[in-house]
Amino acid sequence: MKRVSVLFALTSPVRGGIEEVVLALARRLDPREFRLALAAPAPLLEAFAPDLKGVAVETLAVEAESWRRRDEVAKLSAFIERVRPDILNAHLFRSTAVAAPLGRWHGARVVETYHGREGWRRGLLGGHFLADRLVSRFVDRVIAVSEAARAFLISGKGYDARKIVVVPNGRDLSVFRPGAGGDAVRKELGIDRPTPIVGVVGRLEEQKGHVYMLDAWPSVLSEFPDARLLLVGDGSLRGALERRVKDLGVAPSVLFAGFRADVPRVLDALDVLALPSLYEGMPLTVIEASAMAKPVVATAVDGTPEVIREGRTGRLVPPREPGALSRALRAVLRDPAAAQAMGRAGRDFVLDRFDLTRQVEATARVYRETAGVERRRLAA
């Protein structure tokens, strides 16, 4: 049987949650059934390189996030022509706006994976997302990573509900085992075991809401003066956040850890994970922290409440409200026994619902159905 050829199209040069989803699919889709290709900016391909060793995937370094970049668009078009994918899977609007029409032109079926509201979007042509609906005409199926994402596609963007299927994000949870090196990380950071650590894991970009976490931090320190705030990740706002820490007078208690490849070990060192995001499709870091049996305090945005059960596995607070964030963090830190119970409940919840195998199998099913493979099998 002919393998299904799948071309992933990405436009961000930064390795974040969306990129991790694509990487996981590239590593987990059965090579006997799927032939893979990936078009993405060079910095992202370089970041992926160690994890793609031994993976049969053809790559192209390209930055075709706008039709104005004619040379890059032409390069992507030539790659599509050469690869001849059955399925072109674009992620987020910038990628879809360019890759979807090109894919259709070259005879591919197009799948858009929608990860949630894009922060830079404010709606086009009066806020009606007309451009999105026009582009959606080139899309055969849409994978929404959460029920909240699906609801916004229908009510906010006006997508055809019949095209949309929900496939929640998943992670390889076998590597997230409580007790996996947290003490060693604390020793590396010079933090004793009794010292409370609140962690934020994510790119230092506006979406993740770090500024609200910093504004909440002085209030947390007023009750827990020896607490530490660990910021894991890097991004364009690092300089501004470092200055904000100094202005608030909390610099000794805030650690900028930068990018860490050993996320399970880092999560194991935390007492609580905070996610003060302004928007999220389906947050991987919350799934990971819960798998490490850590309580989570997060903003109740988009798909996050589908992972965190209020009062049982963590606490949910409104976005952009440092006071509410501080109160929830202090309540969790104040009662370690209840926090541990939340963590155990969170681990049970995500292990049952967000394992990567489920996501890969569901995505493969969408590819088969969109390419018509199952129909060909029945016909044979």
Protein Blocks (a to p, Z undefined) as FASTA:
>chain_A
ZZdddddddfbfbdcfklmmmmmmmmmpcfklpccdddddfklmmmmmmmmgoiacdddd
dddfbfklmmlmmmmmmmmmmnopabdcdehjklmmmmmmmmmmnopacddddebjcfkb
gbeehinommmmmmmmmpmbdcdfbfklmmmmmmmnopafklpccddddddfklmcghih
plmmmmmnopafklccdddeddddfklommmmmmmmmmmmmmmmmbccddedddjklmmm
mmmmmmnopmmmpccebjafklmlmmmmpmbdcdfbfbdfbdfklmmmmmnopacdddde
hjlmmmmcghklmccddehilklmmmmmmmmmmmmmlmmmmmmmmmmmmmmmmcfklmmm
mmmmmmmmmnommmmmmmZZ
